[in-house]
Amino acid sequence: MSVKWEKTGKTTGELTFDISQDEIKLGLDQAFRRVKKNLRVPGFRKGHVSRVIFDQYYGEEALYEDALNLVLPNAYSAAVKEAKIEAVGQPQIVPVSMDKGKDWTMKATVSVQPEVELGEYKGIEVPKQNTRVYAKDVDAELDKRREQNAELVLKKGKAAKGDTVTIDYKGTIDGKAFDGGSAENYSLELGSNVFIPGFEDQLVGHKAGDDVDVVVTFPKDYGAKDLAGKEAHFATKIHEVKSKQLPKLDDEFAKDVDDSVETLDELKDKIKKNLKSQKEAEAKDAVQEAAIEGAVKNAKIDEIPDAMIQEDVDTQLNQYLGNMQRQGIDPQTYYKLTNTNEQQLRAQFAKDAAERVKTNLVLEAIVAKEGLKATKDEIDKEIKDLAAEYNMDEKMVRNTLSDDMLTHDITVRKAMDLVTNESKQVAKSKVKEEKESKKSDK
């Protein structure tokens, strides 16, 4: 195959390549088999015309367009591989020559990945992370569990924030009832902010048996447009007021909330260990994010083709909606629930798309420079992990993802680990000073 690559810009170029006679012949044969099914020629039954007769009547050239569409994808892919370029997006391909009996010549205008000049990616200084668990952290977790296991007991006095009231309410706007504006025996925790702003506050200070005229204004951005910005009156009857009664913090409480412990001290120790693991995981993520951010900032990258930005947005959108569908929410339902549309979701992902693309390019450059590889065992494990995560059969995962795709993900993670493990944690004040120093140098 004759291939010529000529750059016309930092991330664009022209790829000229030939399609051989052997490939053309295969394309023409396949194109003929497709058209002959519906072909009518005098003296022949429908679909039974020979290739020789077809060429006599219509000429071989009548098949060129269909044949080109059939052979072009593979020919283009082979040309890209031979030219050793990282093409992105869809190329614009035009025929240069398609003469009978000769190789066909094509010219493609192609966008390519920008060149990456790596800077320092080892020994990057990142803010030191505090993974110490304090007594107040354990106490806060215990308080949370007490809240979760609290009992509601009837209260004779006035309702306060944190209390739960059982109410009937009937809402009207300009004296007319509206959909969803009424309920009976509704249980509402005051201060939970689940109702329209101001509703719960107006019940504070009232007791069981009181009738309260609650007046609120629906927010201007309220989901139901027919109610947005309008003032509503809610005739509200309070049936009961209940307050939370927190369980006593003792060994019995410990056993009730965690059947793997016998005493409160054991529960505290377990909570402390869990919080320690959680803080260490969060610290690792923070160090990794800061280290990779540093590696990206230290690298020099040419302008990023719009095709790469759009490809990233497509990937983020598909992954996000895919996760929603696995939860039983199809895209249209999601857009309805969130009062958004695909265009708005795309715009949201587009905000950080350039930074995500840069990060991936830098990590890929590190993979290449360090010669990072993925073993067969690592690929097999990746398939098992993905199958378990998405509740899919391993064969289906293997058929969906190529070894190249799996290798890419594995090696990029190795690059992330390398940058993270080689980083140095220093006092946050020092990192801040260095950043300010670099700004002033510029």
C-alpha angles and dihedrals in degrees: 000000000000110000130175125182121193123176115225097177141001092283104012136072147149121261115198116191142161130234110215127233090247091056091044092052091052090049093049092049092050092046091051092051089055098049098039092069091073099027120124120195122170110261095021133089116247110278095011101095116127122231091246092055091045091054091049093051103036108010128240089268090072087073097048099094094049092042092051092052089053099048101032100080094056093040092051092047091050091049092051090050093048092047088051094225130142101232119195132192126001117320125224105235126189128177115249094186136353102176119168114260094012135092113272117240122212133187120206127192103215137188114215136193113274119252115260122213106195119221126189111326101158123073094018111170115235132177113279112251123225111220096168116128113219129205089247089058091055091045091051091053091049090050090051091053091047089053090050091052098041120129124225114231128185115265124205097195133069122305117257134186109288092033122113120230130195109217147171115214137180118193127205136177115203087349095305126112118236135204114279092010098113138061141157129223091002115174111220129177109215110233095025090109093217092130130063111296110275097021098098094041091060091058093055111104095028127108139212111297095029122130112215129190102213115198119192139157119229113237115260090239094049114147095238102067093199089063101037114121095001127128115239134191120213117196099210130190118195111213101172140006118205130183129204118258109200118214118249113265101241143111092285090056090049092053092046095055097038121024091194093071133063102194141036090245090056090051091051091050091050092048090049092052092047092049090048091054090046093050092047091052091048090047092051090051091048092049091047093049093048094044094049091045087054092049091051093049091050092053126085115223130180120231114302116239115242088235090067091050092051092045090054092049090050091051094049092046094049093047093048095047089043090057089049091051091051085058090052097259116123120206096258092051090048092052090049094049093048096038089233138111138217093268092056092047090050090051089052093054092042092065094075099023096105092052092048091051092048091049092051092047092052092048091049089050090052090050089054095044094047093041092232115185139186119229125218089250090053091050091049090050091048090055092049092049093048091047090052094044095051097031092241134141113263091233090055091052091049091049092048099047125047123220088250091058093046092046090051093054094045096048093045089054088050089053090050090051091048093053091045096046093047093050123103123227113220136168112291091235091059092051089050092050092051092049091051090047091053090050092052091048089058 
